[in-house]
Amino acid sequence: MSNETETLQSKYKSDLIMWAGILVVSIIFIVIFSIFTTTSPIDLAKKILSAILIMFLPGYVIVKLYLDDLKLSENPAVDKFILSFGLSMVTVQSLAFLVNYFAVYGENLDQEVRIQVENLIPPMIVVLVIATAVGLKFFSNKIAAVWEKLNGWFQAKMGDMGSTLLLVLATALALATLLGILRLTLYIAMKVMGVPPY
């Protein structure tokens, strides 16, 4: 029992150290930029919070859900920070590229409308990435059972290439689903803003 308690405390301790480090670095940035620029500290704090939301939080949720016990070095706080930042960049930026390429630039929108829509995309992607990570963790047993059945069927029909084909099809289906959800959300947001949707 005490070993489990120590493990739990060390996990929380590394999280607290990481978040405290982010807070200290953020305060230092706000102070330095407040001294040397004309930007108000409130605007700087908003920009730092939005950067943390977009470039860190999705990866942190993924790390906490799936990779919390992973140890890469002697400092778990640094490990979690690096993994969180990297996973956020991979998930949010790749999806933002796909959405901007297929959903925004493919439409004939006015420039002001496009800028408003582009400002909505990163928060929506963050919500979708976090919701997907939590949903996959919650339904992991059911998804694993379905995956095993599909994998067995694909291997029976196509041999060794069956698993690879299933993985490619599942990835394409997941990306198409996320893109469809983002397009629908953009459509609804544009209706709410009073902008005629494409």
N, C-alpha and C positions, 0 to 999 in steps of 0.2 A: 504493500500500500504506500509506503513512504517513497519507494522508487518511482511509482507512478506520479506522486505529488511533485517530486523533484523534477521529473521530465516535463510535467505540465508547467511548473514555475519557470523552467529554463526556456520553454517555448514562448511564454508570455514575456519573459525578460528580454529575449532577443527582439520581439515585436516592439516592446516599449523603447528599447535602445534605438531601433531603427526609426520609429516615429519621432522620438526626441531629436535624433540627428537631423531628420528632415525639417523639424520645427526650428532648430537652431540655424541651419543653413538658410532657411526661408527668412528668418528675422535678420540675419546678416545681409542678405540680398536687399531686403526692404530698406534697411538703414543705409547701406552704401548707395543704392540708387536714389534714395531720398536726398542724400547729401549732394550727389553729383549731377542729378537731373532735375527737371522741373515737374516731373510726374508726381502726383500725390501718393502718399503711402497706401491709401485705400485702393487706388487703381492698381498699384503694384501687388497688393495682397490679393485682389481679384484675379490678376493674371497668374500669380503663383498658385492659387487654389485651383484655377482652371487647368493649369499645367499638371498639377498633381492628379486631378480628376481624370484627365485624358491620358497622360503619359505614365501613370503609376498605378492607379486604383484597380483597373481591370486585371493587370498582371498580379497584383497583390492578392486579389480574390482567388485567382487561379492557383497561385502558390499556396495559399492557406487551405484551399479545398483539396488539392491533389499532391502537392510537393512539400507539405509542411515538415516532414521528417527527413527530407533530403539534406545531406551535409556535404558541402563542397570544400570548405576550409574550416579553420579553427574559429572563425567569427560568423555565427549563424545570422546575425543582423545584416552583415554585408552580403552574405549569400542571398538572403531574402530580397534585399534591395536590388541587387543586380538581376536576379531572376524576374522580379516584379517589373522592373523597367524594361527588360528585354521582351518579356511576354506581352506587355502592353504595346510596345512598338510593333511587334509582329502582328498582333490581332487587330488593334485599332487602325494602324496606318495602312495595312494591306486592305482591310475592309473599306477604309476611307478612299483609297485609290480606286477600288472597284466601283464604289458608289459614285464618286465624282466622274469617273470615266463613263459609266453606263447610265446612271440615273440623272445626273445634272447636266453634263456637257452634251449629252445626246439630245437634250430637249432645246427647243427654241425659246429661251427665256430672256427677259430683259436683264441687263447687267445688274441693276439694283435688286431685282428679285433673286437672281442667282446668288448674289452676295448674302442676302438674308437666308436663303436656303442652305448655303454652304456653312453658315454659322450654326445651323441646327444639326448638321450631320454628326460632328464629333460627340456631342452629348447623347444622341440617339444610339450611336454605335457603342458607346460605353455601356449604356443600359442594356443593349442587346447582348453584348459580350458577357456581362455579369449575369444576366438572366439565363443565358445559355449554359454558362459554367455551373450555376446553381442547379438548373434543371437536369443537366447531365449527371451531376453528383447525386441528386435526389432519386432519379430513375435509373441509376447505373445497373442495378440487378436485372431489371426488365430489358434494358438496352443490350446488356451482355448476352442474355438468353436469345433474343432475336438475332443478334449478330452471329452467335454460334450456329443457329439454324441456317441463316443465309450463307454463312461461310461454308458450311457443310454442303449445301445445295450447289453453290458455285464451284466448289472443288470437285464434286461428283460430276458436274456437267462439263467443266473446262480444265480439269486437272490442276497443275501447279499455278497456272495463270489465273485461276478463279479468285484467289484471295486478293491478288493485285487489282483485278478488274473490279471486285467489290469495293475495295478501298477507294479507287478512283471514282466510281459511281457515287459512293456515299459522300465523298468530298464535294463533288459537283452538285449533288442534291442539297447538301448543307449550305453551300455558298449561294445557290439559286434561291433557297428558302430565305436566307438572311437578306439577300438583295431584294426579294419580293416584299418582305416585311418592311425594309427601309423605304422602298418606293411607296408603299401604301401609307406609311407614317408621314413621308414627305408630302404626299397628296393631301392627307388630312390637315397637316400643318399649313399648307398653302391655302386650303379652303378657309381655315380659321383666320389666317392673316388677311383674307380678302383678295388674294392674288388669284387670277384665273389660272388653274392648273393646266399644264401642257395640254 
